[in-house]
Amino acid sequence: MLKSKTFVKKTRSGGVMKIVREHYLRDDIWCGSEGCTECKQESTVLQRDACIESNLCNYPHYLIPDTNVVLHQIDVLEDPVIRNVIILQTVLQEVRHRSAPVYKRLKDIIHEKEKCFYTFTNEHHKETFIEREQGESANDRNDRAIRVAAKWYSQHLKTSESDADGLKVVLLTNDQGNKQKAEESGLLVYKCEEYVKSLIANPELVDRLALSNDDMNEITSSKVLFPEHLPLSKIQAGLKSGSFLQGTFRASRDNYLEATVFVQGEEEDSTEVIIQGLQNLNRAVHQDVVAVQLLPRNQWVAPSSVVLHDEGSAKDDNADEEDEEKALRTLAAEASRKPTGKIVGIIKRSWRPFCGMLNASQIKESTRHLFTPADRRIPRIRIETRQASTLAGQRIIVTIDGWPRHSRYPNGHFVRSLGAAGEKDTEQEVLLLEHDVPHQAFSQAVLSFLPKMPWAITPEDMVKREDLRNLTVCSVDPPGCTDIDDALHCRELDNGNLEVGVHIADVSHFIRPGNALDKEAANRGTTVYLCGKRIDMVPELLSSNLCSLRSNVERLAFSCIWEMNHKAEILKTRFTKSVINSKASLTYAEAQMRIDDTTKNDDITKSLRGLNRLAKILKRQRIEKGALTLSSLEVRFHIDSETHDPIDLQTKELMETNSMVEEFMLLANISVAQKIYDEFSDCAMLRKHPAPPPSNYDILLKAAKSKGVEIHTDSAKALADSLDVAKVDGFQYFNTLLRILATRCMMQAVYFCSGMDSDFHHYGLASPIYTHFTSPIRRYADIIVHRLLAVAIGADTTYPDLMDKHKQSALSNNLNYRHKMSQYAQRASVAFHTQLFFKSRGILNEEGFVLFVRKNAITVLIPKFGLEGMVFFDTKDKAAPSLVFDEEGPTLKVEQHTFSIFDRVKVTISLDASNIQHQKIRMALIDPVIPGVSVPAPDVEPQAKKPKLDC
């Protein structure tokens, strides 16, 4: 049966196009019920015995939720108790258009067999398809389609034997008008809330209900705390006229009364607008897309140097905030001002499930409590739960439902518990969820595309590849590395020149474009390395076995081979798919010992010495061109082999071999970048590092000036040269501190598609072009680069998405996001393990250096542990010391002592576990001695160390 619709459409060129849309209707679409005898079904999803214990529905029944129930109550639908649900095609399509995250979650539920969720294509069933009536809105038409489908199911089940079992259909809707019309047509219909409250098997499910607008109005005060958000129509008009700006809201970690809105502009025209004060923040949440109105210039302020955390009560009052906002405004009047504005409306909410802990109400029997998110940039959330005593001390997940004008905090609902706070598994789950790291087990669909074992290189593979198994290839990696991406070789040629090869795991041979394995790797984007745990981008069979270039096994590789003279000048470059057999898998220390041991003269050692000698020349050449040598402290934990707790913590030491490997990886990346850009100028995936804006260097210049050192930032070369000569007599660590600070001034390096950008320059490497080719096991960008290079040398075929610059650009954006979140997750893991380390150490005394100066605190760096922490000077206490902050220095005068950047201090370090939600390393000043601030140095006895295992 065929329905068709014909209409005409005006084209861009001014012509008229006739469009005919055909809609096929069928009478053989199954109902999916196990109890049905009418449909000739090959398989069923809905159970005959569909029993959920309910006070309202004490009979077997199927549920049909409408679109709004799915959109707002997806947490309820995910609960195991909710089964035998019919998802109509109308609902599925609406959800897909309105919320991609909810759509994905719904599809995941449908794929869970034990949930018994059945998708019924009502829009193509001749009995349930309806056409939109004259004057009927699309929303009303869809509501009617849902009622028609529910009515058909009720009658269909009655005519089959299932009626003997008492099987009924229950429509769930929160729309009062839809509910009334359903009742008038004889349907069984309930509001989602009343149905969930009727369930006997799981009364706690009530906590997972998203609040309706009526519920929100009921629990808020009558006092208006925030301005009204403008409707979207007025926002769009304001954006068009230029009176409003659109940008991404970025809340501050250090000050809950301050945020910035990043307004994306053309090229260098991007700006940041400061937002200060609760009223101006106006209920925006971190990462929301907002409309901001600039304030008059005389109301512009400077970024605050105050550290403020929201430790307030659950009350809807602003007494404390008003005092704190006044302090911000007073400070701003003295400092350089920047564009300042207020939020006038929300364009797109970026709410997600938030991890955190419950702050139980002090009122006995109360069901309303405050939830404190783990991320300090997210406001507290008010929820209703009857499980407060059970959830105390647990890490839980909460979702925001809305934020009325009358409420100091947004309203939300409980989703699920993650486990006891402080436990390693729980905290690891929290940091993975908070940083949006995909960490679920690989699905069967993904695993089905892995090669079947036992695997071996075939004669067909050998025909297409260069046989390099005779070369003295070896790998050099950190200890314990199992995902070995790269290996190297160096040998002398008959003509006296040197042949140097970088051999990279040929991951793209195993991961073919567009299959489930490829899509999963593209979504994950990168492998995430936590302390003691690795979240792989690709399944372990590839990452630690078939793609890992382990010693004494034959492996497929993609090789970049240069012919060089002894001055490290490249004479020829070639790329080839190859087969290699690594002769040794070495650690950096093992490779260094071979190079240094004069008694060794085997082929592997000679190869390493040749590589090391050339690497030194290459590094010198890079630095002469202006490449930056910056610094950041990385730490290594030593883990107890039984408890898996950290028992020692030290900064990583870099050897010559670290630099040796790095130089050849950089050279390979640059060589490949040039090759793929030459071949595919419109769709090459490259990586750039933008030059920082001059204002980024303000803190570096002030810090250097305070010590009588001049730093030039006109170019990367000028910066590199001035860092090289920056020294202070008697202050050996000064240059390292300066480089650490310079690192903080840098922009983030990003992936981009060559056809969508004109600035390719990599500032830090002083290279006109760059990409990532050398780590395809752990970076998806490298897989794309491998595919481009393979097509360029005729070793593989192309595919449409590879040549589509828009799709490449969208992929680059996801990879940049995943890479950034991976870095944050790694830092959070180090922070958590640092806390575990100090938990068993009591109090330690250590020397450190002031890295930053704030209005009421100093940030101290402890080089021994690569650790940063804040020393606060409490200004609320009556006996608090007098503080004078100078923005220009910047300096902070506490009583008679003035703190500047890079000052040497001595502090006690301990774990502050008073707030289990936000445990932190606490630092207290020992030296200099300031009355009322410094603490006496406690006696600290060194503790015996257990046997240690590198992680």
N, C-alpha and C positions, 0 to 999 in steps of 0.2 A: 504494500500500500504506500502511495507516494503523496506527500504534500509538497507544494512548491510556492515560493514567494518571489515575485518579480518587482524590481524597482530600478530606477535610473540614478546614476551618480555622475556628478560633474568632475572631470579630471583636472589636473594641474594646468594642462595646456589649454583648457577652456572647452574641450570637447565633452560629449555626453556618452556615458557607457551604460549599457543595459546589463544588469546583473540578475541572474536567476539562481536562487538558493533552493536546493531540493532537500527534503526532510523525509527519510524513509521510516515507515511504521511497520511493526511486525506483530504477529499474534503468537509467536513461539518463544517469548522471553520467559524464562522460569521465575517462579516466585522464591525459590531457594529454601523452602520449608521441608523438613524431613517428614512432616505429617501430611504433606499434600499428595493426593492421588490423581489430581487433574493434570498437572504439568508432567510431561514425559522427561524427567530430569535424569541426567547421567550422574550428577553429584549434587549434594545439598550442603548448606552451611548452617541454616537455622535449625536448632534442635526441636524434636517433638515435645520433649519434657522441658519446656522453657520456664523453669520455676525460679523466681527470685522472691524470697520471703518479704512480703509487703503488707502493711495494714490496709492499704488502699486497694491493692490488686491481689487478692488471695486466690489467684487462678493462673495457669500458665499463660504467658503473654510475650509478645514481641514489642519492642520500643521503636517508634519512628520519631527522632528528634528533628525539629525544624532548624533552619540555618543559624539563627541566633543562639540556640541552645548549643550547637556544635562550636560556634565561634567563642562563646563566653564560658562554656562549661566543659571544655575539653579535658580538664584535670579530672572531672568526675567520670567522664566517659572512659578514661584510661584505667580507672580502678578495676581490679579483677572481678569484683562483684557484678559489674555491669556487663551482661552478655546478651546474645540474641537481639541484636539491634539491626534495623533496616536503614541503610543510608541511601536515600534517594539520589538519583542523578542530578536533580534540580539542586539539592542541598550541596552535593559535592562540587558542582560547577560554581555555585555562589561562593563557597568557602575558598575555592582555588583563586577566584578573582579578588577576594577581600583580604585574605591573610595567608601568605605562603608558609609561614611557620606552622600554623594550625593545620593547613592542608597536609603538610608533610607528616605531622603527628597522626592525623586521621588515617592517612594511607598506611602508616606503620601499624595502627590498630587493626585495620582491615586485613593486613597480612598475617596477623596473629591468629592461628587456627582456633586456639582454645577460647578466644573472645567471641567467636561466632558472629562477626559483623558481616552483613551481606549487602553488596551494592546492587540496587535494583534500577535498571535503566528505564525509568518511567517516561522519559521524554521520547522514547522510541517504541513504547508499547501502545498499541492502537486503542486500548481501553483506558489508558491513563494520560495520554498526551492531550493537552488543551492548547487552544490558541488564545492569544491576548485579545481581550475585548476592547471595543471602542472606549477611549477615555480611561482605561484601566492602567495603573502604573505597573512598571516591571516588577516591583516588590509585591504588589497585591496579586499580580498574575502568578508569581512563584508561590505565594502563600496558598492560593487556590489550587495550584498543581499538587502541593503537598497534601492538602485535604482530600483531593480526588484520589491520589494514590493510596492514602490511608483507608479511604472508603472502599476502594477496589480490593485491598488486602483483606479487610474485614469480611466482605461478601465472598471473596474467593476462598478463604479458609473455612467459611460456613458451609459451602457446597461440597467440600472435600471431607474425608473421614476425620480430619483433624478437629472438626467441630465436636466430635464425640469426646475428645480430650479436653474440651473447654478452652481451646486456644483462642486468644483474643489479641487485638492490636491496640496499643496505647500510644497516642500522639502526645509528645512533650513540646510545649511552647510556653514562652514567657510573654507573648504578645496577647494582651487582653482581647483585642478585636478578633484576632485569629482564633483564640480559644472559644469565644462566643459563637462564631460562625461554625466551628467544628462541632460544638454541642448541639447547635440547631440542626445540623445534618446527621445527628445520631451517633457521632463518634465518641469513643472513650478518650478523654483528653484531660491532662493535668499540667499544672505549672511544674517546671523542673524541680523547684525547691520543695513543693509539697510532696512530690513523688519520692525524692531523695530522703526527706524526713520520715517517710513512711517505711523505709527499709529497715528490717529487723536485723539482718545479718551483719550490717556494718554501720552502726550509728555514727561513727567518727567521720563518715563520708560527708556529713553536713559541713564540716570544717573546710572542705575543698570547694564548696559552692562559691562562685564569684558573686560579689555583692551587686544587687540591682540598684538603680538610681534611688528607688524608694528606701532601700536599706541604708544607703549612704546618707540621705537626708535625715534619716532617723537618728544616726549616731553622731551627727555634727552639731556644733553649737549654732546659736542664732547670730553670733557676731561675725561680720564679714571681715575676713583677714586678708583677702587678696583681691586685686582688680579682676574684672570679668575678662575672659579671653574673647578676642574678636572673632566673628564668624569667618569662615574661609573666603567668602565672597569679598569681604572688606579687606582681608589680608592680601588677596590677589590684586585688588585695586591699588592698595598701598605699595605693593612691590613694583607694580607697573609704573606708578607715578614717581617712585623713588623715595617716598616718605618712610618706607620700611625696608629693612634688609633681611635676607634669608640666610641662615647659617646653622651650624651644628653646635649645640649647647654642650660645653665641657665644664663640668663641675670641678672644683678644686679639692684635692685630697687633704690639704692643710687648713683650709678655711671654708667652713660650711656656708658662710654668708657671702661667698664670692664665686664667680664663674666667669668664663670667657665664651663668647660666641665666635666661632671661626667662620668668616664670610669668604667663600671662594670667589676669586675674581679672575680676570684674564692675566695670564702669565704671572707677573710680580705684583699684581694689584690686590692679592688676598690680604684681608685685614682681620684683626682680632678686636672685638668690642668687649670691654669690661662690664660686667654686671655685678653690682654690689647691693646687698640688703634684701631681706625676704620679699618685700613688696615688688621690687624690680625683678627678682628671680622668678616670681609669679608662677610657682608650681611646675616649672620645667625640670625635667630629670635628665641626668647625664646621657648624652648621645641623641636626645630628641632633636628633630629639625624644627627650628623656631623662627618666628618673625620678631625682629627686634627694632625698636625705635630709638634713634640716637637722642640723647639729652642735649640741652643747650650747652655750648662750650664752657660756660662758667660753672657747669655742674659736672664736668669731666673730672675723673680721679686717677690716681696712680694705682698699680697693682699693690695689694696690701702685703706688708711684711709680717703681719700678725699670724700666728698659728692658732686657729680656733677649731675645736671639735665640738660637735653637738652632743653635749652631755645632759641636755635639759630633761624635764619631766614630760609626762604625757599630756599635760594641760595645754589648752589652746590659748596660750597667752604669749605675748612678745616682750615681756618686761626686760628679761636679760638681753635679748637680741637688740633692743633699742639702745641700751648702753654700749654694746659691742659695735653696733653700726655707727654710733656717734664717734667712737674711737677711730674707726676706719676713716670717717670723713675728715676728722681733725688731722690725721696723718696725711691724707691725700692733699690737703691744702698746701702742705709744705713741699711736696714732691712734684716731679715732672708728670704731667697728666697725659692720659691716652683716651681715645674715643670710648665713651661710656654710654650705656643705654639701658633700656628696660624691655622685658619680654611682654609683647602685646598679644601673642597668640601662638598656638602650637600647630605646626603644619603636619608633622608626622611624629607619632609617639614611637620610641624605641624600647618600650618596656619588654623585659624578659623575665624568666624565673630567677629570683635572687637567693643566694645562700646567706645564711646568717644564724642568729640566735634569738630566742624569745626573751623579752623582759616582762616577766609576769606582773600583772597588776597587783598593787598592795591591797586592793579592795577584795575582801573575802567573797568567794562565790562569783566574782566577776568573770564574764566570758570575753571581755574586750581587753586586749593586751597590745603592747608595742613590740614590733620586731625590729631588731637592729641588723642591717645588712653587713656582711663582711667587708664590702667595698665602701670606704668612707665617703665616696662621692655620691652614694645613693642615700636619700633621706630615710628616716625611720618609717615604718609602715604599720598602720593600725589594722589588726586582724581580730576576728572572732573565733575562739576555739574553746572547746570544753576539755581539752587535753593538756592544759597548761602544766599541771604537775608532772605528767609523763614526759613532756617535751623539754622540761627544765634540764639544762646542761647538754642538750642535743643540738647538733647542727641541723637546720631544717631549710626547706625551700619554700618561698612565699612569692606570690604573683600580685602585682598591683591591678586593681579593678578600676580605680578612678581617684580623682583628687578634687573634691568640691571646694568652692571658695571659702566656705566656713570652717574648714579643717586645717589645722597646723600641719598635719601629716597626711599623706595619701592613704586610702583604704585598700585592703587586699584580702587574700585568703591563703590559708595553709595548703601546700601541695603534698609534701612528703618529708619524712625524716631521713637524714643521711647517716646518723650514728652519733656516738658520744664525741663531744668536742675534745680536741687535744690528742685523740688517737690518730696514729699515722695514716691509716687507711682512709679514715674520715676526712682528715685535713687534705690529703692528696686528692680525693674526690672533689672537695670544695674548690681547690685551686684549678683543677681541670675544668670544672663547670663554670667558674667565674671568668676564666679566660677563654671560654668557648673552644676548648680543644676537643675535637672528635676523638673519643677514646674507647668506643664500644668495640666489641670483638668483631672481626671481619665476618660479613655474612656469607652464607653458603653460595649465594650468587657471585660474590667476589672471588671466593676460593675456587669456584668451578673453572676459572680461567687460568689457574696456575698449571704449570707443566706437570705431567704425570711422572711419578717416580717409579723406578730409577731413571734419572735423566742423564743423557750423554750428548756430547757434540757429534753431530751426524756428518757423513761425507758431504751432504748437500751444503751444510754450514761451511765446511772447509773450502769448498769451491768458491764461495762468495767472499772469502776473507783472506787476509794476509797471514801466513803462518809465522808468528814471532816467538814460538815456544823455545827457540834456541837462545834467545837473548837473556842476559843476566838482569832480569827484572826483579825488583823487591818493593815492598811497601813499608812505610814508616808512619806509625799512628800512635795515639795515646795508649797507655796500658789498658788491657781488657777490651779493646775495640774489636767487635765482631762484624760490623757492617763496613768492610773495607772498600771504599769507593775507588781509590787511586793507587797506582804503582808507578815506579820510575825506572829508567835505565840510562846509562851513559857509557859510550864506548868510543874508542879512537878508530877513525876510518883510515883506509889505505892512503888517502891523499893528505893525511896529517890533520884534517879537521875532526870535529867531534860530532857524534850523533847522540842527540838527547831525545828521549821519548817519555811522554806522559800518557799512561794507559788508564782509561776510565771504564768502570763496569758498564757493560752494554745493557742497561736496564730496559731500554726501549725495544729490544729484541723480544722481551718477555711480556711487556705491557703494550698491547696494540690499541690504537685509537678507538675511542667510543664504547669499548666494552665496560662491564661493571667494575672490573679491576682498575681500569683507567679513570673512570668517573670518581671512584672512591679516593684514589691517589690525588686527583685534581682537587677534590673537596678538602682533603686533609692538608694538602699543600706542602707540608714539611714534617719531618720527624721531630718530636719534642723530647729533649733530654732533661729529665729531672734527676735529682740526687737518688741514685740507686734504682732508677726505673727509666725505661725508654718507651715512648709511645710511637710505634713505627708508622711510617707513611705507607709502606707496602708490607704484605704478609712476611712472616719470619723466614719462610722457605726461600724467598728472594733476598731479603735484607741480610740475613746471616749465613746464607748457604750459596745458592746458585749464582747470585750476583756479587757476592763478596769475593774479592780477589785474594783468597787465602793462598798460602804457600803450598807448593808441590801438588796442585790440582790444576787441570786445564780449565780456563775460563774465557768467555767471550768478552771482548773489550772493544772500545772505540779509542783509537790511538791518534795522538797529535805528535808528530815527529819532526824535529828541526835538525838541519845541519848547521853547525855553528863553528866559528873559528875560536881560538883560545882567548879572544877578547870578549866572548859572549855575544858577538854580532851574528844575527841570524842571516844565513845565506840562502837557505831553502826551507820551505814549510810544506808538509803534506799531511793529509788526514786519511785514515783508513780504518775500516772495520777489521778486527784482528782476532787471533786466538793467542793467548799468552799462558805461560806457566811460571808463576812467581817463584823465585828461588828462596825467598825469606820474607817472613812477616815480622818486622822489627818494631820495637817501641822507639820513641825519640831518644831515650837514654841508651838503649842498645846500639842504635845507629851511631850515636855520638862516641860511644866507647870504641867501636870499630874504627872510626875516623881517627881518633886520638891514639890508638894502640899501634905504635910503630912496628911491632913484630908481625902484625897482620898484613898480608899482601895478596889475599885471594881476590877473585873476580868481583864479588859483591862489595868488598871494601874499596877496591879501586874505583868501582862505579860510584859509590857514595862520595869518595874524595873528589872525583871529577865533578859531580853534581854540586857539592858544597863549595868548591872553588868558583864555579860559574855563578852560583847563587849570590855569592858575595859581590861579584862584579855587577850582576843584574840589580841588586838592591842599591848599590852605590849609584848606578845610572838612574834609577827611579827617584832617589832622593835628590839628585842633582837637577832633575826635571821639576821638582817641587812636591813630590809625594810626602804625605805627612806621616810621622812616626808618633802616634799618640799613645796614651796609656790608660788602662783600666785594670783594677785589681780583680783577679779571678781567684777563687778559693777551691781547695780540694779537701773533701772530708775523708777521714779514715773511719771505716765502719766496723763495729764489733761483729765478728763472724756469727755470733749466736743471737744477740738481741737486735742486731741491725740498727743500733743507735750510733750516732756519730761520737767517736771517742777522741778524735783529734781534728784540728782545723788549721790549715796553713795556706798561704798564698802560693799559687802555681809558679814554678820557676821555668823560664823559657830557655831553651838551648839553641845552639847554632842550627841543629837539625830541624827545629821548629821553623826557623826562618828559611832553611833550604827548601823544605816542602812548600811553604807558602809562596816563595818566589816563582817556582815552576807552575804552581796552580794559577797564579796571577797571569803568568805568561801564556799559558794554555787558554785561559778565559779571554784574554785580549786577542789572541790569534784567531780563535773561533768567532768572536764577536765581529771582527772585521770580515771574515769569510761569509758568515750568514747575512751580514748587511750588504755586502757586495752582490750577493745572489738574490736576496729578498729585501730590497730597500723599504718596502711598504709593510712588511709583517714580521720583521725580526724581533725576537724577544730579547731586549737588552736591559742593562741595569745602570742607573745613574745615581750620582751623589751630588745633589744641588749645593752650590756655594751658600754658606749661611748669610743671612742679612746682617749688615754691620752692627745692628743693635744686639745681636746674639753675643757679640764679643765684649759687651760692656763690663760684665763681671770679671772676665779674664784681664782686661786692660786695667781695671781698678786694682785687682789683686797684685798684678805685676808692678804697677806704679807705687803701691804701698811699700814695696821692698826695693824701690829705686831701679827697677828693670823696665826697659821699654820693649813693647811687643808691637810688631807691624802686621796688620791684617789685610793689606791691600790685595794680596793674592795668596794662594796656597804656598807658593815658593817663599814669599816674604815671611809668612807665618812660620814655615818650617825652619828657615834660616835664623829667625829671631829666637825660636825655641831652642835651637842648637847652642846658642851662645848665652842663654839665660842662666846665670849662676849668681848665687849669693854666698859670700865668704862665710865659712863656718856652718852652712846650712846645706848639707849634702843632699837631702831629700827634696830640696826646693824644685829642681827641674822636673822630677817625677810628679809632684803635686801640680805644677803648672800644666803638664801634659794631661793629667787627669781632668783638670778644669777645662782645658781646651776641648777635650772629648765631649764634655757636656754642652759645649757651644755648637756642636755639629748638627746638621740636619740628618734625617733618616734617609738611607739609601733605598731606592725603590726600583721595582721592575716596571717596564713600560714597553709599549709596542712602537717600533720605529716610525710607523706610518701615522702615529697620533701625537708626535712630539718633535720638536726641532732641536732641543737642548740635550745632547747625549753625554756631556762631559761628566767624568767622575772626579770630583774635587779632591777627595782624600788620596786617591791613587795617582792624581795628575795624569789621567789617561783620557784621550779624546773619545774612546769607545770601550765598553766593557760588557760582559755578560757572565752568566754562571753556567759552566759546562762540567765541572769536575766532581759534583756530588749528586748524581741522579738517584742514588739509593735513598737519600734523605731530603731531596728538594725536587719538587715537581717542575719548577722552571727549567732545571737542567734536562729533564726528559724532553720538554718541548724543543730546547736548543739542540739536543741530540737528533730529534726528528728533522729539524730544519737542515742541520749539517749533513745528515744522511741523504736527504733529497738533493742538496747542493753538490755532493760528490757522486750522485747516481747510485747510491747504495740502498735506497728505499724509495717508495712512491709517496706522493703527497696525498692530502685529503682536504675537503673544503674548509673545515674549521681552522686548519693550520695557515691557510692563506687569507683568512678573514680578519682584517685588522681590528674590527669592532669586537669580535669575539676574543681575539688575543688581548685586547685592552681590558675587557671585562675579566678575563682570566687573571691578568696581571693585578688587578685590584684585589681579587680574592687572595692571591698569593702574598701580596703586601700585608693584607689584614692578618692572614694566618701566621706570617713570619713575625709580625709585631706581637701578636698574642702569645706566640711561642716564647719569645724573649721574656715577656712579662711573667709567664708561667714558670720559666726557669729561675727567674729572680725570686719569685714567691717561694719556690721549692728550697732555694738556698737560704732564704730568710727563715723558713720553718725549721730547717735542719740546724741553722745557727742557734735558734731558740732551744732546740733539744740539747745542743752541745752545752750551752750555758746553764741549762736547767740543772745539770748534775755538777756544775762547777762552783756553785755558790757565787762569791764575789771575787772578781779579778781586778788587779790594778794594772793599767796599761798607759803607755804614752801615746798621744795622738796629736792631730793637727786640726785647726779650725778650717773647715772647707767653705762654709757659708755663714753669714751673719744675718739673723732675722731681728724683728723688733723686740721679741721676747724670748729668743732662744739662739743658740749657736749649734751648727751641725759639725760634729767631730768625726774625723776619719781615723781609724785605728789600722795602720799599715800591716801590722803583724797578722791580723785576721781578715784584712780586706773588708772591714766592717764600718758602717756609718750609723751614727745615732745622734739624737738631739739632747742637749742639756738645756732644760727649760728654766726660766727665771719667773717664778709665779708672781703675777702682779695683783692678784685678787686678795692675797693675805695682807692683813694690816701691817704685819712685821716684814713685808716684802722689801727687798732692796730697791733703791731708786735706779731707774733705767733711762738712759738717754741714747736714742738711736739716730745715727747720722746716715742718711741714704747715700750721700756722696762717697763716703769712705769705701765700702760701707763699714761702719764701726758701731759697736754697742758698748756704752759705758755703764758698768754695773758697780755702783758705789764709786770707789776711786780707781777701779781698773777698767781699761779700755781693751776690748777684744777686736782684733782685725783678722782678715783672712790669712791663713797659713801660720797663725800663732801656734806655738807649741804649748800643749796643755797635758795634764795628767788626770785621768778619770778612773772611777770605779765602774766596772761593767757587771751587770747582773740581769737576770730575767725578771721583768715585772709581770707577774701572772695575776694581778689583782682584777683585771678585766679578761676573763677567759676568752671572750670573743675577739679581743684585740690584744693578745699577749705581745709584748715588745721588749726589745733590749733597752734597759734603762741605764743611762749614764749620769753620774754625779761628779761634780768637780772636786778634785783634791788639790791641784795646783794649777793656777795661782790660788792662794788662800784669800777668800773674800768672806768677811763676817756675815753670817746668816745665810750663806750660799754653799761654801765649801764644806765637805764632810771629812772627818778624820780618816786617814788611810787605814783600813782594817788589815789585820795580819792574815795573809793568804798563804796557806801551805800547799805546795805542789802535790797533786794527787798522782798515785801510781797509774800508769797507762796499761791497758789491757792489750793483748795481741791485736794487731790492726790489719785491716784488709782494705786495699785501695778501692774506691768506688768511682 
